[in-house]
Amino acid sequence: MRNKLAKIFASLSNAALAMLLMVPAFAFAEYKLNLQTPNTALGQTIYDLHTLVTWVCVVIFVVVFSEMFYAIYKHRKSVGHPAANFHEHFWVEVAWTILPTLILIAIAVPATKALIQMRDTSEPDMTIKVTGHQWMWGYDYLQGEGEGISFVARLSTPRAQIQGREPKGPNYLLETDNHVVVPTGKKVRVLVTAADVIHAWYVPALAVKQDAIPGFIRDTWFKAKAPGIYRGQCAELCGRDHGFMPIVVEVMTPTDYSAWVAKQKAGMKRPEAVAAAADKAWTLDELKAQGDKVYAANCVACHQATGAGAPPAFPPLTGSKLAVGAKSGAIDMVLNGKPGTAMAPFKHLSDADIAGVLTYIRNNWANKTGDMVTPAEVKAARGGGAPVAAPAAAPAAAAPAAALPASVYYDTGKAVVTDDSKKTLDDVIAQLKANANTKVEITGYTDKTGNLAQNMDLAKDRAVGVRDALIAAGVAKDRINMKPPATVEAGGDPRQARRVDIKPGA
C-alpha cells in the first residue's frame, strides 16, 4: 500500500512539475506588475502616490507580522512560557492610536493634493464631449482648434477573431475605427455623459477615469506629454457587450494635430451642401452609391460587408423583413435605434445619407426591392425639421466688424485699461452689438522677463477684465472664447507684452 501511494505521489509531482515548466511559455510572456507607464504629469503623481502607499503597507506588514511571529515563537508554551493575562496598558494604547494617525496624515497630505489637481478642469486649451452608448463612444470637439469635429468610435476587432476563427491580434478588443486625437502639451477637458446606461471613460496611461451617467455631465482632464497611442476601455458594467467598447486616444505633436484637424474639416459636409443633397433629384443608382459609402463608414463593423451580421447581437440585413419591409419601419430604426440592443440612433446622419444607406440595404445582397428611400421621406420621418448634418461645420460667422481685430493696452504691472485704449474697447463693443453673429477670441500677452508665473497671471487677469467688460455691455458669454495667455519675444515694442488681443472667432 505504501509503495502504491509513493508511486501515485511521484506521478502527481512529475505532472505538476511539467505544468509549472509549461506556464512561462504561455501565461507570463507579457506579464507585468504595477500600473501602466503614465504619459501625464498627473499620472506620474498618481503613480508615485500609489508606490508610496504600497511601501507604507509593506513596512506596516513586516513590522506587525514580524513582531507577532517573534512573540508566538519565543513565548510559546512548549518552551515553558506561561500565558500572560494583562489589559489596559496606557502607553501601548497611546502608541497604537497616535502612530496610525500620523501614518494616515502622512498619506492624506499628498493624496489630497493629487485629488485637488485631478478635479481642476479650469482653463482648458480644448474641450471634448464624450457620450457613452451601448456599446460605442461618441465624440464632439466643443472648444479649441478642432471645434466642430464629431464622430462615433466603435470596436474594430474583426468578428472572426472574437469567434475564434482567426488568430487574435496584438490589440484584441482594444481597437476602434476612429481615434480620439489630441495634441501634446495641451490641457484637454473631457465632458462625460451617457445616452442610455452608466458607462465609464477610462484611459489608464492618461490618468483619466470618469463615470458617464445619463442626464448628467461630469468632467475630467489630462495633458499628454509624449506622442503615441493610448488605449482604455469602459470601466463600468454597462450590459451584455460591456467588454466591446474600447477607447483609443492618439496623441500627436501640435503640427500633426493641426494637419489632422484640417483633414477632418475638409471632409465635413457644409450646411449648404447638406441642403443641396437633400433637395437633389436622386436616381436609384446614385443613392446606392452614396449608401455604399455610408454603410462602410457606419454599419459594416456590426452587420459585416456581406450583410450577414453576427447574430444574436447584430442581426443579418440580407433577407431581413425589417430591411425590405415598409420603409417607415426601416427609417425609424436608423433614426431612433432600438433601446436595449446594440442598435444606436443615427440621427446625426443627413437625410441624404440615411436615404442612401437604406436604399443600398434594400437593393444589395439577397435584397432586391428595386425601390429607393428618398431624402424627403427621411425628412418627413424626422417631423419635417431641417436635416441634421454629420458632422456639420459651425455656421459661417458674419463678416468681421470693422473694429476687429483690435488690441487693448495696459500700463506696466496693472490690469486697468489705459485711457487711450478705452475708445478701442468701446468701438469693439459697438461693433459686436451691431453684429449679433460675430464671435471673438480674447488673448492676453506678456513677456518672459521677471517672474513668468506672475506675468502670466497678470495677462490672464487683463483678458478676463476685457471679457467682463464685453459681458457687462450686453455681449453674450457664449460669443466669447478665452484663449490661454501667450508670450512675446523680448527686444520688441514693450507695449506688445502688455496688450490683450480681440480677434474674430469661429
C-alpha positions in Angstrom: 0.0 0.0 0.0 2.8 2.4 0.9 4.6 1.7 -2.4 1.4 2.4 -4.4 1.0 5.7 -2.6 4.6 6.6 -3.3 4.1 5.9 -7.0 0.9 8.0 -7.1 2.7 10.9 -5.3 5.7 10.6 -7.7 3.4 10.7 -10.7 1.5 13.7 -9.4 4.7 15.5 -8.6 6.1 14.9 -12.1 2.8 16.1 -13.7 2.8 19.3 -11.5 6.5 20.0 -12.4 5.7 19.6 -16.1 2.8 22.1 -15.8 5.0 24.6 -14.0 7.6 24.3 -16.7 5.0 25.0 -19.3 3.4 28.0 -17.6 6.0 30.6 -18.6 5.7 29.6 -22.2 2.1 30.9 -22.5 1.0 32.6 -19.3 3.8 35.1 -18.4 5.1 36.1 -21.8 3.6 39.6 -21.4 3.2 39.5 -17.6 3.9 42.8 -15.9 3.4 44.3 -12.5 2.3 47.8 -11.4 0.3 50.5 -13.2 0.8 51.4 -16.8 3.6 53.9 -17.5 2.0 57.3 -17.2 2.0 59.9 -20.0 0.9 62.8 -18.0 2.3 64.8 -15.0 -0.9 64.0 -13.1 -0.5 60.3 -14.0 3.1 60.4 -12.6 1.8 62.0 -9.4 -0.8 59.2 -9.0 1.9 56.6 -9.8 4.2 57.9 -7.2 1.4 58.1 -4.6 0.5 54.5 -5.3 4.1 53.5 -4.8 4.4 55.4 -1.5 1.2 53.8 -0.1 2.3 50.4 -1.2 5.6 50.7 0.6 3.9 52.1 3.7 1.7 49.0 3.7 4.7 46.8 3.2 6.6 48.3 6.1 3.5 48.0 8.4 3.0 44.4 7.3 6.7 43.5 8.0 6.8 45.2 11.4 3.4 43.9 12.7 3.8 40.3 11.5 7.5 40.1 12.4 6.6 41.1 16.0 3.7 38.7 16.0 5.6 35.7 14.7 8.5 36.5 17.0 6.2 36.7 20.1 4.5 33.4 19.0 7.7 31.6 18.5 9.8 32.9 21.5 6.9 32.8 24.1 5.2 29.5 23.2 4.0 27.2 25.9 6.3 24.3 24.7 9.4 26.2 25.9 7.9 26.9 29.3 6.3 30.3 29.0 3.1 30.7 30.9 0.2 32.5 29.3 0.1 36.2 30.4 -3.1 37.9 31.4 -2.9 41.7 31.0 -5.0 44.6 29.7 -5.4 48.4 29.6 -1.7 49.3 29.1 -1.8 53.1 28.8 1.3 53.7 26.7 0.5 50.8 24.3 -2.9 52.3 23.7 -1.5 55.7 23.2 1.1 54.4 20.7 -1.4 52.4 18.6 -3.6 55.4 18.4 -1.0 58.1 17.6 1.1 56.1 15.2 -1.7 55.1 12.8 -3.0 58.7 12.9 0.4 60.1 11.9 0.7 57.5 9.1 -2.8 58.4 7.8 -1.9 62.2 7.9 1.3 61.5 6.0 -0.6 59.7 3.3 -3.6 62.1 3.3 -1.5 65.2 2.5 -0.1 64.1 -0.9 -3.4 62.2 -1.6 -5.4 65.4 -1.1 -3.1 67.4 -3.3 -3.4 64.8 -6.1 -7.2 64.8 -5.7 -7.5 68.6 -5.9 -5.3 68.5 -9.0 -7.4 65.8 -10.6 -10.6 67.9 -10.2 -9.1 71.2 -11.5 -10.6 71.4 -15.0 -10.2 75.2 -15.3 -8.6 77.0 -18.2 -8.6 74.1 -20.7 -6.9 74.5 -24.1 -9.6 72.3 -25.7 -12.8 70.6 -24.7 -14.2 67.2 -25.9 -17.6 65.9 -25.1 -17.7 62.1 -24.7 -21.1 60.3 -24.8 -21.3 56.6 -23.9 -23.7 54.4 -25.9 -24.5 50.7 -25.8 -21.8 49.9 -27.0 -19.7 52.6 -28.5 -18.4 56.1 -27.8 -19.5 59.4 -29.4 -17.1 62.4 -29.5 -17.8 66.1 -30.1 -14.9 68.6 -30.2 -16.5 71.7 -28.5 -13.6 74.0 -27.9 -10.2 74.6 -29.5 -8.7 74.1 -32.9 -10.8 71.0 -33.6 -14.1 72.7 -32.7 -17.0 71.2 -34.8 -15.5 67.8 -35.4 -17.8 64.9 -34.4 -17.6 61.2 -34.8 -18.5 57.8 -33.3 -15.9 55.2 -32.3 -16.7 51.5 -32.4 -14.9 48.3 -31.8 -13.0 47.4 -34.9 -11.6 44.0 -33.9 -12.8 41.6 -36.6 -15.7 39.3 -35.6 -13.7 36.3 -36.8 -11.1 36.9 -34.0 -13.9 37.3 -31.4 -15.4 34.0 -32.5 -12.0 32.2 -32.6 -12.0 31.7 -36.4 -8.8 33.8 -36.8 -5.7 34.3 -34.5 -6.2 37.2 -32.1 -4.3 40.4 -33.0 -1.9 42.3 -30.7 -4.6 44.8 -29.7 -7.5 42.4 -29.4 -10.7 44.1 -28.2 -8.7 47.4 -27.9 -9.1 48.7 -31.4 -11.6 51.3 -32.7 -12.5 52.5 -36.2 -11.9 56.1 -35.1 -9.3 57.5 -32.7 -9.7 60.4 -30.3 -6.9 62.7 -31.5 -5.3 65.4 -29.2 -2.0 67.4 -29.3 0.8 67.1 -26.8 1.2 69.8 -24.2 -2.4 71.0 -24.3 -4.9 70.7 -21.4 -7.8 68.7 -22.6 -11.1 69.0 -20.7 -13.3 65.9 -21.2 -17.1 66.3 -20.6 -18.5 62.8 -20.0 -22.1 61.7 -20.2 -24.2 58.8 -21.4 -27.2 58.2 -23.6 -28.6 55.1 -22.1 -27.0 53.4 -19.0 -23.9 54.2 -16.8 -20.6 53.8 -18.6 -17.1 54.9 -17.6 -14.4 56.5 -19.8 -11.1 55.1 -18.6 -7.6 55.5 -20.1 -5.0 54.4 -17.5 -1.9 55.9 -19.1 -3.5 59.3 -19.2 -4.8 59.0 -15.6 -8.4 59.5 -16.7 -11.4 57.6 -15.3 -14.8 59.3 -15.2 -18.3 57.7 -14.9 -20.7 58.6 -17.8 -24.2 59.0 -16.2 -27.3 59.6 -18.3 -28.7 63.1 -17.6 -25.5 64.4 -16.0 -22.3 66.0 -17.3 -19.2 65.0 -15.4 -15.8 66.4 -16.3 -12.1 65.4 -16.1 -8.9 66.4 -17.8 -5.5 65.3 -19.0 -2.4 66.8 -20.6 -0.3 64.3 -22.6 3.5 64.7 -22.6 4.5 62.4 -25.5 3.0 61.3 -28.8 1.7 57.8 -29.1 -1.4 55.7 -28.9 -3.0 55.0 -25.5 -5.8 52.5 -25.0 -8.6 52.1 -22.5 -12.0 50.6 -22.0 -15.4 51.2 -20.5 -14.8 50.6 -16.8 -18.5 50.2 -15.7 -20.6 47.1 -16.3 -23.0 48.5 -18.9 -24.6 45.4 -20.4 -24.0 42.4 -22.5 -21.3 43.9 -24.7 -19.6 45.9 -22.0 -16.2 44.4 -22.9 -16.6 45.5 -26.5 -16.4 49.3 -26.2 -12.7 50.2 -26.1 -11.1 53.7 -26.2 -8.2 54.7 -28.3 -6.5 58.1 -27.8 -3.9 59.1 -30.3 -1.6 61.9 -29.1 0.2 63.9 -31.9 2.6 66.8 -32.0 0.8 70.1 -32.4 1.8 70.3 -36.0 0.5 66.9 -36.9 -2.7 67.6 -34.9 -3.3 70.8 -36.9 -2.9 68.7 -40.1 -5.4 66.1 -38.7 -7.9 68.9 -37.9 -7.6 70.4 -41.4 -8.2 67.0 -43.0 -11.2 66.3 -40.8 -12.8 69.7 -41.5 -12.1 69.3 -45.2 -14.1 66.1 -45.2 -17.0 67.6 -43.3 -20.2 68.5 -45.0 -21.2 72.1 -45.1 -24.8 73.0 -44.3 -25.4 74.3 -47.8 -24.0 71.0 -49.2 -26.3 69.0 -47.0 -29.3 71.1 -48.0 -28.4 70.7 -51.7 -28.1 66.9 -51.3 -31.5 66.7 -49.6 -33.2 68.7 -52.4 -31.4 66.9 -55.3 -33.4 64.6 -57.5 -31.6 61.4 -56.8 -31.6 58.3 -59.0 -31.6 54.7 -57.6 -28.0 54.1 -58.7 -26.8 57.4 -57.1 -28.5 56.6 -53.8 -27.0 53.1 -53.8 -23.5 54.5 -54.5 -24.0 57.0 -51.7 -25.3 54.4 -49.4 -22.3 52.1 -50.1 -20.0 54.7 -48.6 -22.3 55.4 -45.6 -22.6 51.7 -44.9 -18.8 51.2 -45.0 -18.3 54.0 -42.5 -21.1 53.3 -40.1 -22.6 49.8 -40.4 -20.0 47.3 -41.6 -18.4 46.7 -38.2 -21.6 45.2 -36.8 -23.5 43.9 -39.8 -20.5 42.8 -41.9 -19.7 43.6 -45.5 -21.9 40.6 -46.5 -24.9 41.9 -44.6 -24.9 38.6 -42.6 -24.3 40.3 -39.3 -23.2 38.4 -36.2 -26.4 37.0 -34.5 -27.8 37.4 -32.0 -26.1 40.7 -31.1 -26.1 42.0 -34.7 -28.9 40.5 -36.8 -28.5 40.0 -40.5 -29.7 42.6 -43.0 -29.8 40.3 -46.0 -33.2 38.8 -46.2 -34.4 40.9 -43.2 -38.1 41.6 -43.1 -37.4 44.9 -41.5 -34.8 45.9 -44.1 -37.1 45.1 -47.1 -40.4 45.7 -45.5 -42.2 49.0 -45.0 -39.9 52.0 -45.5 -41.2 53.7 -42.4 -40.0 50.9 -40.1 -36.5 50.9 -41.5 -36.3 54.7 -41.3 -37.5 54.8 -37.7 -34.9 52.1 -36.8 -32.0 54.1 -38.3 -33.2 57.4 -36.8 -34.1 56.2 -33.3 -32.2 52.9 -32.8 -33.6 50.2 -30.6 -33.3 50.6 -26.8 -31.7 47.6 -25.1 -29.8 46.4 -28.1 -26.6 47.4 -29.9 -28.6 49.4 -32.5 -27.8 53.1 -31.6 -29.7 56.1 -33.2 -28.1 57.6 -36.2 -29.9 61.0 -36.2 -26.6 62.7 -36.8 -26.5 61.4 -40.4 -28.0 63.7 -43.0 -31.3 62.9 -44.7 -29.4 62.0 -47.9 -27.0 59.7 -46.1 -29.8 57.8 -44.4 -31.8 57.6 -47.6 -28.7 56.3 -49.4 -27.8 53.6 -46.9 -31.4 52.3 -46.7 -31.6 52.3 -50.5 -28.3 50.4 -50.6 -29.5 47.8 -48.0 -32.9 47.3 -49.8 -31.1 46.6 -53.1 -28.0 44.6 -52.0 -27.1 41.0 -51.2 -30.3 38.9 -51.3 -32.4 42.1 -51.0 -33.8 43.2 -54.4 -36.8 45.5 -53.8 -36.0 47.7 -56.8 -37.2 50.8 -54.9 -35.5 53.6 -53.1 -35.9 55.7 -49.9 -35.7 59.4 -50.7 -34.3 62.2 -48.5 -37.8 63.8 -48.4 -39.1 60.6 -46.7 -36.4 60.7 -44.1 -37.1 64.4 -43.5 -40.8 63.7 -43.0 -39.9 61.0 -40.5 -37.9 63.5 -38.5 -41.0 65.5 -38.1 -40.4 67.9 -41.0 -37.4 69.5 -39.3 -34.3 70.5 -41.1 -31.9 67.7 -41.9 -29.1 67.1 -39.5 -25.6 67.1 -40.9 -23.0 64.6 -39.7 -20.8 66.2 -38.6 -21.9 69.7 -39.5 -19.4 72.5 -39.5 -20.1 75.6 -37.5 -22.3 78.1 -39.4 -20.3 80.8 -41.1 -19.9 83.8 -38.9 -21.0 87.2 -40.0 -18.4 89.3 -41.7 -15.9 90.6 -39.1 -16.7 94.0 -37.7 -14.6 97.0 -38.8 -13.2 97.3 -35.3 -11.8 93.8 -35.3 -9.1 92.7 -34.8 -8.3 95.1 -32.0 -5.7 95.4 -29.2 -6.3 96.9 -25.7 -3.2 98.1 -23.9 -2.3 98.3 -20.2 0.2 100.1 -18.1 3.1 98.1 -16.6 2.0 95.9 -13.7 -1.6 97.0 -13.9 -4.9 95.4 -15.1 -6.7 98.7 -15.7 -7.2 99.7 -19.4 -5.3 102.9 -20.4 -7.4 105.9 -21.3 -6.2 105.8 -24.9 -7.4 102.2 -25.3 -10.9 102.7 -23.8 -12.1 104.1 -27.1 -10.9 101.0 -28.9 -12.8 98.8 -26.4 -16.0 100.9 -26.9 -15.7 100.5 -30.7 -15.4 96.8 -30.3 -18.5 96.6 -28.1 -20.5 98.7 -30.5 -19.5 96.5 -33.4 -20.4 93.3 -31.6 -23.8 94.7 -30.6 -24.4 95.6 -34.3 -23.3 92.1 -35.5 -25.1 89.6 -33.3 -23.5 86.6 -35.0 -19.9 87.7 -34.6 -17.8 85.7 -32.1 -14.5 86.8 -30.6 -11.3 85.3 -29.2 -9.5 87.1 -26.3 -5.8 86.5 -25.6 -3.7 88.3 -23.0 0.1 88.7 -23.7 3.2 89.0 -21.5 6.9 88.5 -21.9 9.5 86.3 -20.2 11.1 88.9 -18.1 10.9 88.7 -14.3 8.6 86.2 -12.7 6.9 84.4 -15.6 4.1 82.8 -13.5 3.1 86.3 -12.1 3.3 87.7 -15.6 1.0 85.0 -17.0 -1.5 85.6 -14.1 -1.5 89.3 -14.9 -2.1 88.6 -18.6 -5.0 86.3 -17.7 -6.5 89.0 -15.3 -6.3 91.6 -18.1 -8.0 89.2 -20.6 -10.7 88.4 -18.0 -11.2 92.2 -17.5 -11.9 92.6 -21.2 -14.3 89.7 -21.2 -16.2 91.1 -18.2 -16.4 94.5 -19.9 -17.9 92.9 -23.0 -20.4 90.9 -21.0 -21.3 93.9 -18.9 -22.1 95.8 -22.1 -24.5 93.1 -23.2 -22.3 90.7 -25.3 -23.4 87.1 -24.7 -20.9 85.0 -22.9 -21.1 82.2 -25.4 -19.8 84.6 -28.1 -16.5 85.0 -26.2 -13.7 82.4 -26.4 -11.0 82.9 -23.8 -7.5 81.7 -25.1 -4.6 80.9 -22.8 -2.1 83.7 -22.1 0.7 84.0 -24.7 4.3 85.4 -24.6 6.1 87.7 -27.0 9.7 87.8 -27.8 12.0 90.2 -25.9 13.5 93.2 -27.6 10.4 94.5 -29.4 7.9 97.1 -28.5 7.3 96.7 -24.8 3.6 97.6 -25.2 3.0 94.4 -27.0 3.7 92.5 -23.8 1.0 94.5 -22.1 -1.8 94.0 -24.6 -5.0 92.0 -24.9 -6.0 91.0 -28.5 -9.6 90.7 -29.5 -10.0 88.8 -32.8 -12.9 87.4 -34.8 -13.6 83.8 -33.7 -15.4 80.9 -35.2 
